[in-house]
């Protein structure tokens, strides 16, 4: 399977789009997260903020957030899979250490 970042690079290349720098990737990420929030609220509570006639897809909005998160991470030289793995391992070790301290 092709790595998500390669898919994203191909997408930008095929559409001849400039790849966002860190600042723009962050702004796009926050914007897309807002659109995801709107889509979720529309589905769950029939709440519409700005565009009542816009067709929304939670899957599409999640994909947009995922794409911009990968772009932002790449701009910061962060491998998201590795960062997640390391973060979860650290948290589990902290939990184990805390349990040992509480029980001991």
C-alpha positions in Angstrom: 0.0 0.0 0.0 1.3 3.5 -0.9 2.2 5.7 2.1 -0.4 8.5 2.8 2.2 11.2 2.3 3.0 9.9 -1.1 -0.7 9.9 -2.0 -0.9 13.5 -0.9 2.2 14.5 -2.8 0.8 12.9 -5.9 -2.5 14.7 -5.4 -0.8 18.1 -5.2 1.4 17.3 -8.2 -1.5 16.1 -10.4 -3.5 19.2 -9.6 -0.4 21.4 -9.9 -1.0 22.8 -6.5 1.7 24.4 -4.3 2.3 22.3 -1.3 1.5 24.3 1.9 4.3 25.5 4.1 4.0 24.9 7.9 1.9 28.1 8.5 -0.5 27.4 5.7 -0.8 23.7 6.6 -1.7 24.6 10.1 -4.3 27.1 8.9 -5.8 24.5 6.5 -5.8 21.9 9.3 -7.7 24.2 11.7 -10.1 25.1 8.9 -10.7 21.5 7.9 -11.2 20.6 11.6 -13.9 23.3 11.7 -15.6 21.8 8.7 -15.5 18.4 10.3 -17.1 19.8 13.4 -19.8 21.4 11.3 -20.4 18.0 9.5 -20.6 16.2 12.8 -23.0 18.7 14.3 -25.2 18.6 11.2 -25.4 14.9 11.4 -25.8 14.5 15.2 -27.9 17.5 16.1 -29.3 18.9 12.8 -27.2 22.1 13.5 -26.0 24.1 10.6 -23.6 27.0 11.0 -22.9 28.6 7.6 -24.0 26.7 4.6 -27.3 25.0 5.1 -27.5 23.6 1.6 -24.0 22.2 1.4 -23.8 18.5 1.1 -21.4 17.2 3.8 -19.5 14.0 4.2 -17.9 13.2 7.5 -15.6 10.8 5.7 -14.5 13.6 3.3 -13.9 16.0 6.1 -11.9 13.4 8.1 -9.8 12.8 5.0 -9.2 16.5 4.7 -8.0 16.7 8.3 -5.9 13.6 7.8 -4.3 15.1 4.7 -3.4 18.4 6.3 -2.2 16.7 9.5 0.2 14.6 7.4 1.4 17.7 5.5 2.0 19.6 8.7 3.8 16.7 10.2 6.0 16.3 7.1 6.9 20.0 7.2 8.1 19.4 10.8 9.9 16.2 9.9 7.6 14.1 12.1 6.6 10.6 11.1 3.0 10.4 12.5 3.0 6.6 12.8 6.2 6.6 14.7 5.1 9.6 16.9 1.9 7.9 17.8 3.6 4.6 18.6 6.2 6.4 20.8 3.6 8.5 22.6 1.4 5.5 23.4 4.3 3.5 24.6 5.5 6.3 26.9 1.9 6.7 28.3 1.7 3.0 29.0 5.0 3.0 30.8 3.9 6.0 32.9 0.7 4.1 33.8 2.7 1.0 34.7 5.1 3.0 36.9 2.2 4.8 38.6 0.5 1.5 39.3 3.7 0.0 40.7 4.2 3.1 43.0 0.6 3.0 44.2 0.7 -0.8 44.9 4.2 -0.7 46.5 
